[in-house]
Each structure stands twice: as C-alpha cells, then as structure tokens.
C-alpha cells in the first residue's frame, strides 16, 4: 500500500481544520454534551445504551429516537480525560476526520484500480469539501465521522470477503471471518448514526456488479447458476444482517417513529399532498447542489429557509425535473450496459462461454485490460470458485490500465451507491425526519461525489490534448474548497459568529439564537432588538417570546415580561418554562393569587411527546417548589408542607431534592417543629453535603436552640462553601447582629451588597439598619437613601431615612422624608411623633 495515498489526504484534512481547535461548544453541542447527564461520571455507564443521543430514554414519547451510544461513549471518554473543555472534543473530531479521509483514500485506491494519484485526488476532495465543516467543526457531527469510519471498515471487510470467497482453495472459515467483521463494523456504524446500516446495500451492489460482474438480466438467474452461488449466499446473508439490525433498531426506539415540531420539517406538516410531494422531490436536488457548489452554508435549514414548493408553476420544479431526468438517463444507461456479455458477438479466440464471467482480478473495477491466452493445462480450476467457468480467460497483464480502458460504468455504480443509499434515510421516503437539510448528513454520501469527480478528472486528463488544463482546474477546485472550509471553520469558533453567518439563510432561527448569546453577554438592548428581528420573520416562535420575557424580567419590566410569556404560552400551550416564569413575575408584582394558580397549572401540564422531557419534568417540580415558597412567605406553612411533600413524591430521579428538603425544614421550623425541621435539614445535607443553604438553616436552628458557638460554625462553613453567594453573607450578618457584634455584621452586609447582582431592597434596607446599629450613621444614611430609590412608594423606607437624617442633624431633609412617609401612610403614629419632635427641635433652635 502506497503511503502517499494515506498520508496526503489525512494531512490535508487535519491541516484544514486546525483552526477549529480553539472553537467553543456551539449550537447542538450544548444539549448533547453540556446538558447530557449520560456524560457525567455519576451517571451509570449502561444508561448510555438506554437513552437517545440527547440523554432522553428511548421509550419516552418525547425522545428524538436517535440511538447513537458509541458516539455518546466517545463524548464520555473525552469528558473523563479532559473534562468539559472543548479543546479535547475538537481535537478528537479533527483527528477522526484525518483517519476517515485516509481510509476513504485507501478504499478509493482499491476501487479505482490502484491508481495512486486518482485515489489521492478523491481523498483530497473528500478531506477538503466545505460541506464537512458542520460534521467536523461541530462536535455533535462526530456521530457522522464515526459512522463513516465503521462504514468504510465494513466495506473493506466485505471486499476482502468477496475476494477470499471466490479464491480457489480458500477455507470457508477464512472468508466468513471477513463477513463477520463486516457485520460487526456495520453494527458499530449504526450505533454511531442510523445511516451507517446502509453500508449493507453498498456491499451488495459491490458484490453483484463490481466483483461478480453480473448484468441486470442475470439477476433473476443467479439462484440457478452455480458460479453465482457465492454471490447469492453473500447477498442473502447481508440482507439477513440488515433486517436483523433494522428490527432491533425499531424495537429499541419503542416501535414508534419520533415526533418533530412542524417548524423542523414544514413540508411534513403540510396538509397538501402536492406540496409535500413537490418539496420532498426538490430537496435532494438542493442537497446535490450543496455538494457541487457549497458556497452558501448554514447551521440550520429549518423553518422557512427553503420555502415550500406549493405549485406546479413554481420555477424550482424545473431544477427538480432536470435533476431527475439526468439521473434517470444515467441509471438507464448504466442498467442497460453494465456487465452486458458479448453473448451474440464472436470471440476473438473462437470460444464462447455464455454462463458466467470471471470476477474482477484483485477485486478492482477494471475489465477492459488486455488479456493474454494461457494454455489450458496451466489454468487452476476449482468447483468452489465462481471463476470455474472462466474457460480460457487468462490473468491480466501486469501494466496498470489507463482511464480510457477503465470501466467507468463500475465507477458510476459504486459512486451512485455511496451517494444514494446513505442519503435515503434523510429523504422522508420511509419516515419524516426532523430537518429540512442537514449538512452533516452529507458526510458519507460525499464519498460517492468525490469518486465521481476524481474519476471524471482522470478521464478528461486522458482525453484532453492539454492535460495541464485539467490539472489546473482541479487544483483550483481544491484550493477553493480548502479556502471555503477554512473560512467556514471561523464561523464555528463562537456561537455568535455561527448565528450571524446564518442570518441570510434562516433569519428567524439565527436572530433568535443570536439574541440569546447577546443577552448572555449583558448586551440587553442588542438582544432585545435581535429577539424582535426574529419575531418579525416568524411571529409564532414560542421560544423567542419566552426568552424575550426572561430579558424583560431581568430588567424588571414586569408587564412586558408578562405579555411575552403569555404570547409564548399562546404559541405553545405546554411550554412549562413560560408558565413557571409567568408565575414568578406574578408573584414579583404582587399578584399572589394569579401566581398560585399558574404554579398549580404548570405542575399539572401533560408533557407526553415533548422534546427534552427532563427539562419539563424538572420545571413542573420547580413550579411546586415555588408554590410552596409563595405559601410559606404568607405564613401558610402547613399548606406549604403539603405542596413540598407532593413535589418530593412526584420528583423524577434526576431532580436534586436538597432545596425541597431544606424548604420543608424551613416551614417546619416556622411552625416550631424543631425535630422535624432538623430531620429535613440533615436530609438535604445527606443528599448534597456542600449545600450552603442547608448549612445556613442548620445554623439558624442551632442558634434558636441557644448554642451560639456551634451555630457560628455552620454559618462559617456555608461561607466557605459558597463565598460568592450574597445570601450567605446576609444570613451570617444577621446572626452577628443578633449576637450584638454589629461591626462584624455591618461588614458582612456590605459584602453581600457588593456581591449581589441585582438591586435587592430588603438587603439594602437591612444593611442600612445594621450600619446604624454599628454607629456608622453616614453610611446608614446613604443606604437608606438607596432604599427609598428602590421602593419610593414604601412609607417605612422614607420614615427610616427621616429618622437617620434627624439623628445626623439634617433636620430640613429629615422633615421632607417624614412628610413623604406620611403622604404614603398618613395614620402612622411613629412617623407623626418623630415629625413633631423634629419640629419642636427646630423651634428651639430657631430654624
């Protein structure tokens, strides 16, 4: 084997994707890796073989049904070796693409009659094709890379099986050992991605038309021709493996096809048979065009990226008609001429053998090589060989055949097999798929495209008087592919760049995802504009309305948030997260009854058939948790306990219960059920020993029992576990204040204010109170002012500010604060008394 055939495509593949090693996780990587519990060391290894690619049980109605355990296993290996750092994941993908490119070049070398530079060209086209950027630069594309690796190994095993099977004197176990290897590799390919099983069809095509060299008219007679019994056994065994694997696959997915949102594949949701037919016929042309001209690429082609073909008058039907006409003509030509025996033509040696043709020497595709006549006594014959009827056919001349003598029909057959069969699962022919176009799905089919282009270039080079022109053209194509790949890789470096690159193709999806990134970067105004841009293209996107609601909620634009959440629910009534956050906003604006009602409704939503069921299950339990807290905040602790008990009983195994246990303990503590409270606090700590809130509540409980020294240990441990949590410093500060250690308490409260990411009135107001108790009156005055700005309609804030100003001798300002408090709460006797004292003081001072 020439090392050049392996090395050049591999080095090219790796070199072109080196700029992806610094890329972050992007798009589907978040759900498949960062949020996939199957990758965590705490998750049992066997769960990978029970769940789909995204970590959802296969039998669940909301499962994607994508069963790819070997790919997930490789993710888990990455996670074990380097944690959730993207570099290791990208390095694995790049190296894997290099290996696949080398292996494909080796397969091309075998199929293209061992012509080194033609095989290298095919490998280079495959290695550099820009359509592969999604599969290589996007980490979830590893499923396609691994499937392609095992696909090629299975094909190589089957080619070796055919050679050994028809070789005289070869033991039966030797040939069927290679077949077993093919079966194992096929199974592995399917366990990486579903389309891997289609290698069986490619193997059958190779055996029938390339190795055994039968024509279409001979297919019906292979069962009665002894020389083709090996072919018959091979194809039947291959078919059996295929039926077995597909049956197991259907069984594991619960005998049900996956369910997808209409936006994922709009044509599948159309009521018009005409629209579905015309659109599904048009999409293969678009995919083939992406292979021919990968200028426009996108991370997502769903929604309206490719408008539906709704009428026969649509001009795109001309593309469809031309595409299928050329395809039909090519198929008809190949079917008419492939392996047709010159049965009616006189043989130059005067003999005619009308039964079987010999298999291709060495398993390659050439049948146009001149052969020399060999004396009969020198021929080896065997009844077990399919070449038994070869008669006086002799061994091929040792010289390598040229492209002009090479049988192009066989290249067409194997190239079409590689193009078509792996693509069939994406055609919506047997079942609807959850995408319109997925570029990574073309990773395996592109091998057929690379073979066609490389062989075509070789033919043109032979027939063109100036070969250099063909060489220059192919060099230009490879350079353009390489440049486009490197540039496209840059789009995958960050999610922001990726989504910006997709605006021209799929503006609704791109703007919506970009808005999430901008919001995460703190660019609220840009994020809001991006959300609105997405909705201007497609107004019924529930996720975008929901995310816009979160943005408004964070900005405390509660009425806008309520409107956005309601629109999200209108678009998708079972979007549990929208219900949960709507309840939270209702609670924040004082609509407690509405919040209680929406929490209860959220907890009872039917989530069967929804994607990402774990998220929805967790959201329903969170709704009960928030309902319990709402009841507890209004001193309805007994009702809160009932709600917490319901949440504990209904929670799924993957929901961490420590917060529920802790709040259950809080309600029992408020009801003075000390022993019961301690039981739940310790249950929370047993579930999560580093749960800081449980340490805080245990500290408060022990403080209540009078053991101040032991209580402080719990507060300090909470501070050690989560030093950046403002609530930890706030509770510890309250403990210190209760112990009379006001100076220390003031420092804890100031630290809490500094760490807080939002304007918390209660925290600011209590900080002012503790500063006053510590004698830091000027600082207290500043924080009381801050409190009045946060809640200008709260009388208590103005009254305390007035008292502080009064104490600091700023009598005129104090009087204004007292009057502001009385305007809000005229009957408050404490404020009235303080105002009277202040006025008396001013009279005495003559002010």
C-alpha angles and dihedrals in degrees: 000000000000109000090213090069090058102034104048099053091041094051091045092050093049095043094052093053100043089102090064093064091085093048123119128227108286140192111323091015090081095059097036096045117010095042098032109109091197089074095058117100089229091062115088113253093231091062087076088067093049100047134064127248091281097048098261119131109260092229093055114108090232095053119125086221090223101142108193107144097157091056092048088048089057089051089052090050089053089049092050093049101042109005121233094324112132096220094075092047092051092045090055091051095048093048090047092052089052091052092047092048091052092047093049090050088053091051090048088051089056095045097043094057095264095294101159104202095042089053090047090051091051090049092048092051090051094045095050103036109127092218087076096063093092092051095047105030093040108069095215086061086077087090088067093044093052093043090052092049093054090039090061093043090052091050092049091049091051092048089053090046091055092049094048093043094058097037112109114246096014116142115246092231091057095058095041089049087065089048090054088052089053091051092050093048091048090052090049091048091053091047088056095046133346097242090063090085090068089078086085090066090048090051091052091050091049092050096047103040107021105032105026092029099213124162125230092257089056094056093084091052102047092099092061098040110086094204089063098048089100090055091047093051092046095049093044091049090048090050091050091052090049094051091046095050095044091047091051090047092053090046094052092051090057096258089280130108117236121264120230135190115258090243091060092063110007095182092060089057095050117113091211116092088199092055093047093047097046093044096047090048091050097050097069088056090053091050092050090047089055088056091049097042114014094179098121114049131166139186089229134023099181130114110027098340088115109027117226118264098235103164140044086230091065107118091221087074087073089063090049093048093048092047095051093040091056090043093050092047091050093047091048092049093048093045091051096048108027111118093340107169118227087236095153096040122090114249117235090232092052095246130108126200110188101177116064139358120223118255117257113279112257089000094279129132103252119113097149097076118121111250128204124221117257125201111257094237090061095055120103113222131187132175090219094057123089087218091066091109094049089112111183096350107132136208117281123264111262095238117102111252120240124240092255091061093039115105105249092184090070091051089052092050097050093040092051090047090054091045099045111033098052089046096052095085088060096051098081085234097126101016138358117265129212097245142051096217127355113188094203090059086070093061094096097035090053088072089070090049091051091051092051094049094045094049092044090052090051092052092048091048090056096046098038113090089218107047091180090072090060091046091051092048093050091046089052091050092050092047092049091048091049093048093047090049094051092047092046090050088061089062089059095053093089135011091237092057091044094053093044089054091055098052093094093053104034108011097171095054094036096051092045093052093041089054090057090054093048091049090052089053091055094250094134099166093049090046092052091050091049093050090051091048090054092050091048088063096041117009099187098066104127094190092056093049088049094049091046087053090054089052091052091045092054089050089049091241088141100170092052089047091052091051092050094048091049091052090049090052090047090054094043113015093190097053095126096188091060091052091048095050092044087057091049091052092046088054092048093054093046099257092133097160091051090047092051091050095048092047091054092047091049091052091054100047115128106237099179111136095016121131119247095023093182091063092049093046091051090047092054091052090046088055089057090046091053091045089054092050091048090054092045092051087059092048093253090132098152091056089045091055090053090052092047090051090052091050092050092050094047100040116117119237092256094056111098106229102196095101091050091049091048094050090046087056090048093056092047089049091053089051088051092246090142099169093046090048092052090049092056094043090054090046088056091050092048090053093046115009092190094053101132097196090058090053089052094050092046088051091053091047093051090045088053088054090054102251098126097168094053091043092055090054089060092049091049091049090052088051090051093049096049111014092164096056110104092203090061091057091043094054093043089049090052090052091051091048091050087052092053094249094129099161092055091042091054091054091051092050093048089050090051091052091049092050095045113105094201138047102264111187095196092052093047093046094048090047089056091050093051092046088053090050089050090054093247092132100163091053090045090053090053093052093046088055088051091051092054090052091052094049109017092169096056110102095201092061092054093043093053092046089051091050091050093048089046090053092046091053097248092130101166093052090043091055090052091053092048090051091049089053093049091048088060096038110018097176097055104126096195092057091045091052093048091049091052092050090050093051091048089052092050090050091052090050091045093241 
